[in-house]
Amino acid sequence: LADITKTYGFDGWLVNVEQDAPEVNEHWPDLLVAFISQLRQFLGDHKEVLWYDALTINGYVDYQNGLTSLNRRYAKAANGLFTNYRWTDKKLAQSKLVAIEAAIPVMNVFFGVDLWAQNTNIPGPSRVTYPPKGGGGTNTGLKSDTNQLSPALSSQDPLPNLIPFSAQDWEKIHQGPMTRVLYGKLSFIPQIADHGPSLTILTKLAGCWEERGDLPVNSGTVQRTLQQNVQRLCLYKLNMLADGSLRATIKVRKRHDIAGVRSGFYVAYRGPGQRSLEYTYHAMRPPTYSLSPFIYLPIRNPNKELVELGVFVEGDLDQSQAIALLEISNIAIKPCKETEDKDLETAFTIEDVHLVEVVKESRVDKRITWRWATTQGRVWPVGMPWSQTTGPFSFFTVHVGGSRVVVEAFCTQCSLKPEEIEDLDERVVIQVVGKLFGGGHIHSALSLARRADFVNNASGH
């Protein structure tokens, strides 16, 4: 574990044991404390180890939601604790006393805030969420780009987990009456320059006369009539404040512009005691191929709650073939802020992209490397995460040969697999794109290399 940390350049480990001990006896806590202590020793003074509030010294998972006598041995060995999310003001005060008694620095006891807002119906205090009000009870909730323990949160799961049609369901649609279907397909081939997976929103006519095509992905109810002019596909079920303090930030490209047809995003609100929803539609402009195709949706409807976010199409579509409407690569709901993502994108640069040779045992490993720099006079906002390895960036994507090969990197270098090198042209264009913790992207200048420069490389990412 220590070698992995040094190799990939991250800052330490969160030790999270959410399973009961395989054999509960008096020696079990001693063995686990020894493991944590040895890991800290091997990592050295400049790396971190945090114990997560799950397994107790009794050998069972029992979330304490604070520092207690049942988890302080593990926390002291790690010199830090990350609590579960159901803490209260009383737990805060009690944890401070336990920390002082156990000689654990009070500032090393971190209280969890659930950025996904996954409140459940489990008895007891609700999870502490962000935003504090309106952020919970959704199983999707607010998605933040600044999660301390998951810096790549905003990229690794940027899209909703849609429910796929089964083959049987898809057959029923095609055997039924003629239906206009609005659905989505996940793609892992980058369609937008600086992102990996994307979601393509498509529409088509399906009926008993049509052969079954590829199975789509759908999270909404298929409308069984062509008479309704507006069709919606819900991406997120929500339960959040709509007082103007939040907004949706979406990276999207409009694929086609069809006369008489509008497509884009909608938000749905519900007031206290209301059963019907109130919809607000935000149509996309004609297709754009900007490097930063962000749109911002205001979430404001006084005295109501945001309950849905999705896509829509409006107009007469009679084509039987699938038509791609939108290409979505990222959706985030987060607090409005005075400093826009564009301002952060001017604070740093990515420079000096080139190949280096690293001698590893009996072979020479060719790696792409780069560095980041601060723009003169710019200061990183107070309270924003910062990595000792990647600075203001949560991660990088390295584009080799356009987007023919895309590699994610969590340090300032990467290498290519032999099979990836084989697909490259003789002259290779390299570009590094950094994802900032606070949102937004920074692109390096294009760098040129030769395919032959990579040939001796035999390592993985």
Salt bridges, closest charged atoms under 4 A:
GLU26 OE2 - HIS27 NE2 3.59
ASP30 OD1 - ARG73 NH2 3.00
GLU101 OE2 - ARG72 NH1 3.70
ASP114 OD2 - ARG127 NH1 3.13
ASP145 OD2 - LYS334 NZ 2.95
GLU171 OE2 - ARG212 NH1 3.53
ASP194 OD1 - LYS251 NZ 2.56
ASP194 OD2 - HIS441 ND1 3.82
ASP194 OD2 - HIS443 NE2 3.46
GLU210 OE2 - LYS204 NZ 3.14
ASP214 OD2 - LYS185 NZ 3.61
ASP257 OD1 - LYS254 NZ 3.35
GLU278 OE1 - LYS304 NZ 3.82
GLU308 OE2 - LYS237 NZ 2.84
GLU314 OE1 - ARG262 NH2 2.89
GLU327 OE1 - ARG255 NH1 2.42
GLU340 OE1 - ARG247 NH2 2.81
ASP341 OD1 - LYS337 NZ 3.07
GLU351 OE1 - ARG371 NH2 2.90
ASP352 OD1 - HIS354 ND1 3.36
GLU357 OE2 - LYS366 NZ 3.96
ASP365 OD2 - ARG367 NE 2.78
GLU420 OE2 - HIS461 NE2 3.35
ASP425 OD1 - ARG404 NH1 3.01
ASP453 OD1 - ARG450 NH2 3.01
